[in-house]
Amino acid sequence: MDTSHPVHAIVERCQQLFDDLDFNAVKQWKAAVPGRKAIGYMPVYVPRELIHAAGMLPVGILGGGDAMEVIQGDAYYQSYICRIPRSTLELGLTGKLDSLDGMLFPSICDVIRNLSGMWQILFKDKYVKYFDVPQNYVDEVGGNFYIHEMQALRDDLGKIRGATITDAEINESIRVYNDNRAAIRELYAYRAVKPWQAPTSEVYLVLRAGMVLPPEEHTALVREYIAATDQVARARRDNARVVVNGSFCEQPPLALIKSIEMAGCYVVDDDFMLVTRWLLDEVPADGDPLQELSKAFLHRSASTAAKYDATRAEKGMFLLKQVKTRGAEGVIFAAPSFCDPALLERPMLQDVLAQHKVPYTAFKYAENTGQMAPIREQAGTFADSIKLWSDAA
């Protein structure tokens, strides 16, 4: 790739944001206007519209990655759980999250629920909330519960900023995030059609930039990347088209994504950073905003192991739709070690794929996984086998 081309500058900027564990972009955003506040959130999903409507910056906290050595964080958690709570505690205890004025811990699993309690004890001067979500998908039951949870968050953020958050402000933020989700859908659709033009190692960095940038700025960045990369001639290879599943919470190392690509796979869909694509279509921005956000969550949101499935008959259908609509030839299950939701769901998803004769392979990782050779070999063997099966069919 021509390193002087604009796409290189975009990717390099995103790489710098990805590497910065001191969150300098957040500090700069706050310093630009005195009094600004930033609220961190763990994956998988929180209604960022409410944070944005309060005039605050939503900041995605995805652990320390493979660049951070966890020392203090290990003292708070046993060794047989995933790494993300330990590295997130390390970020907090070493002062790297001091720029945040609060933290939201969404309903992902018991480990994250416990982490919210630890955060309240360790950081008494910060706003901390465990943000629960419904397990009943009837509007009058689970929907009302979710509206109540969002209203509590809305009230808290209003108190922090010193003024009530209005419906008009939330609706305006819904429009902002509708545009951001639309841009990311455009990016994913572009990658599915031309995966050689939009390598997932780059797409991932562009997505990660949205964890620390204001949504308006990130939306522009996504569209700039699509336009810029489309102007670069990249080699097209006979790679296997795959969907990656299971990485919805603790994120894979960037080297793992690159290893999958170097092994001969084009990733045409995934569940990385689902907060950016949780709501599947445009949320109406001209009504009661909490009701509309609730309806979108209940009826038009992504399926993942961290979200309760109301009907077991639907298990695996979301993944199967990803395979079919993206023209994928197989699925790679990549889940963090000790991630109970992902690893418990995996056999059920594999059964659905087997019934529909979709090939798959599976491995586990940690966010600090360093040895990529076995993963590259496994992914390469899988890609080769797909090509052999397709040629023989």
N, C-alpha and C positions, 0 to 999 in steps of 0.2 A: 504493500500500500504506500502511496506517495505521502510521506510524513509532512509535507507542506500543505496538504489539502485540509480544508476546514473540518472534515470529519475527524482528522487526527487530533485537532485542537479540542474538539468536543469530548472525545474519548479521554484525552489526557486530563481535562478538567474534572471529568467524572471520576477518574482514577485517583486524583488528588483528594477529592471529597471522600472517596471510599477509604483511603489510607489514613485520613485524619481522625485519630481517636480522641483528639482534644476538642473536636467540634468547633473549630474556629469560624466556620460559616455561620453557626448559630450565634457565636459571640459577636461577630461583625454585624449581623442582622439586628441584634439587640442594641449594640452601641450606636447604630445609625440614628435611632430615635430613642432618647432617654425614656425610661418607663416601660419599654416593651417587655413582654414576658414570653417564655417558651415552655411548652408542656411536652414532656417525653411520653412515649407510649411503646409498649412491647407489641410484637406481632401477636395475633394474626389480624385482628380488626378492631378499630374503634371508630366512632363517628367523628372524623376529623373536622367535619363541617362546623361542629359546635366550638371547637378550639379556634378555628379560623374566624368564626363569627364574633368571637370575643376579642379579636384583634391580636391574638397570640399565634405563635409559630408552632405547629405540630411537628415534633421531632421523633422520627422512628429510631428506636434503640434495639439493635439486632445483635447484641453481644459484642465481644471483643475481637472476634475473628481469629485468624492464625498469627497475628502480629503481637498479641498480648500474652504475656506469661501470667497465669493465674496463681497467686500466692495467698492473699488474704481471703479471696472468695472461697477457696477450698476448705477453709475452716468452718464455713457455715452450712455446707451441704455434703452429704455422703457421696462416695465415689460412684455409686451405681445409679446415677441420674444423668440426664443430658448436661452438656457443658454450658448452655446459654445462661442459666441463672447464676452460675459461679462467675462467669466472665462479666456479666452485667453488674454483679456486686463488686467485682474488682474495679470496674469503671467508676462506680460510685464511691468506693472507699479510697480510691487514689485521686479523687477530686476532678476526674475528667468530665463528670456530669454536673459540675457546679453551676454551669450556665443555665441549667433547667430550673424552673420554678415549681415544677410538679411532675408527677409520674402517674400514668394510667396503666393498670395491669388488667388486660381483658381476660375473659373467661376462656382459657386455652386448656389448662390441665391443673391438677392439684399442685404441681411444683410451682407454677406461676402464681397460683392463689397464695401459697405460702410465702412466696417472694414478696408479695404486696405487704404482708404482715411484717416481714423483716425490714422492709423499707420504712414503714411507719416507725419502727423502733430505732433504726439507725439514723434516719434523717428527719428528726422531729420538726425541723423548721421548714420542711417542704410539704406541699400539698400532695397527698397520696390517695388514690382511689382504686379499689378493685371494681372493675366495670363488668357487671354480670349481663348475660344475654339469655333470652328465653329458650326453653326446650319444648314449648308448646307453640304450635304455629297457627293457632286460631286467633284472629285479630282481637276478639273480645277478651281473650285470656292472655296468651303470650304477648300479643301486640300491646295490650294495656300495660303489662309488666315492663316491656321494653321502653315504652313511652315514659313510664315512671322513672326508670333508670336514667334515660336521657335528660329528663327534667331535673333530676337531682344533680347531674353533671352540669347542666346549664346554670342552675342556681349557684353552684359552687364557683364556677368560672366567673359568673356575674359578680359575686362577692369579691373575688380576687381582683377584678379590674375596677370595682367600685361603681358599677352600673349594670342594670338588668340587660340581658341580651334579648333583643327584639326578634319577632318572627321575620321581619323584613331583613334583618342582618343574617339570620340563618338561611333564608331563601336565597340571598345573594351569594352566600358561601356554597350553597348547594349548586348554584349555577357554575361557580368557579370549579368545583370538583367534578361536575358533570363534564366540563370541558377537558379537565385533566384525564378523566377515565376514557373519554372519547379519543384523546390523543394516544393513550396507551393501547387502546383497542386497535387504532390505526397502526401502531408500531408492531403489535403482535400479528395483525393480518399481513402486514408487509413481510415480516420475517417468515411467516408460513408459506408465502408465495416465493420469496427469494431468500432462503436461509443463508446462502453463501454471501449475500450482500449485507446481511445484518447478523453477524455471528453472535451467538447467545452470550459469549463472554463480554461483548460490547453492550448488548441489550441489557444485560444484568447491571452493568455499571451505570447506564442511563437511568434505570429504575432506581438504583440505590441513591442517586443524586436527589431524587424526590423525597428522601427521608430527612434531608436537612435544608432543602430550598423551599421558599414559599411556593404554593401550588401554581400560581400564575407564571412564575419564572420557570418552573419545571415543565409546564405544559409547552411553553415556547421552546425549551431545550429539546424535548422529545421530537417535536415537529422539525426543528432544525437538523437533528440527527438523521431523521428519515430522508429529508431533502438532500443532505450532504452525502450520506453514504450511497444514495442512488446515483450520484455522479461519479463514483469510483468504480472502475472495472475490476472485479474480483473473480478469481478462478472458481468455476463451478465444478464440483466433484460428484462422483457417484456415491454419495454418502447415504446411510440409512436414516430415514426420517423417524424421530422418536419423540415421545412425550415423557417428561420427567415428572415423577409424582412422589410426594412424601416430604418435600422440603419446605413446608408452609410456615414453620416456626424458626427453629435454629437453621440459619442459612448455610449452604455449602461453601467451602473455600472457593475462591475464584479459580484456583489451580485445578480444582475438581471439574469445574465446568469446562475449562480449557482442555483437560484430559479427555473428557467425553467427546469433545469436538475433534481433537487430534486423533482419536481412535477410529474416526470414520462415521461419526453421527452428526446429523443436523437436528438440533432441538427445535421442534416446531410448536411446542406448547409446554407449559410447566406450571407449577404452583409456587414459584418464588414470590415473596412479598405480596401476599394476597390482599393486603390492605389497599393496594393500588387498583385491584380489579374485583374486589369483593362484591360490589353491587354491579349487576350485569347489564343494566341499561340506564337510561336517563331518569333521574328522580324528578318528579314534578316540582317546580319551584314557585308555584303560584297559589299554594294552599296552606294547610296547617303543616309546617315543616317536620315536626316530630312524628306526626301521623304518616307522612309520606316516607320518611326515613325508616319508620317501623315496617311499613308495608314492603318496602324494597328489601329490607333484611329478611323478612319472613318468607317472601314469595319469589324474590328475584335476586338471589345471592348465590355465590359459588358454593359448591359442595366440597367439604374437606373433613378429615378425621376429627378436627377440633370443633366441629359443629354437629349438634345432635341431628340425627336423621329421623324425621317423623315417621317415614314408612320404609321398612327394610327392603321392600320391593324395588326401591329406587337406588339401592346401594350399587355403586359402580356405573350407573347410567351416565353420570356427569363425565366420568373419565372416558367411557366408551364414546361419548359424543365428541370429546376433545380429539380422540383418535380419528374418528370418521371425518369431522369437519376440517381438520388440519391436514388430512391426507397422510397421517402417520402410519408407519409400518410396524411399530412395536412400542413398548413401554419400558422405561427404566425406572424401577422403584429405588429411590435414593432417600433414605430416612436417617435422621440422626440416631446414634446409638442411645438406647434407653428411652426413646420417644414412644411412650406407651400408646398414645392415640394413633400414630402412623403405623406402628408395628402390629397393633391389634387389628387394624383395618386391612392391612395388606393382604392376608389370605382371602378375605371376602372379595377384594378387588381382583385378585389373581383368578379366582373362580369364574368371575364374570368374563374376564379376558379369555380364559381357556374355553369357555362355552362359545365364544364368538371367534375362536381361533386367531387371537391376537398374540403374537409372541411377546415375552417379557423376560427381564432379568432383574436381579435385586442385589443391593449391597447396602451397608451402613457406613456412616461417616461421623466425624465430629468437626466442629467449625475450625479446629486447629489441626485437622488431618494433614500430615506432611508427606507421607509416602503414597504417591499417586500411581506408581508403576502397576500394582495389582489391579487397581480400578481401571486404568487405561487398557490393560490386557483383557479384562473381563468385558469392558464396553466394546473393544475391538473384535473380540470373538463373537459377541452378540451381533454387531453390525455385519460381520462376515456371514454369520448364519442366516440373517435376514435376507441377504443378497442371494445366498444359495437356495433358500426356500422359495424366494420369489422367482428366481430363474427356473427352478424345477416345476413351478406351478403351471 
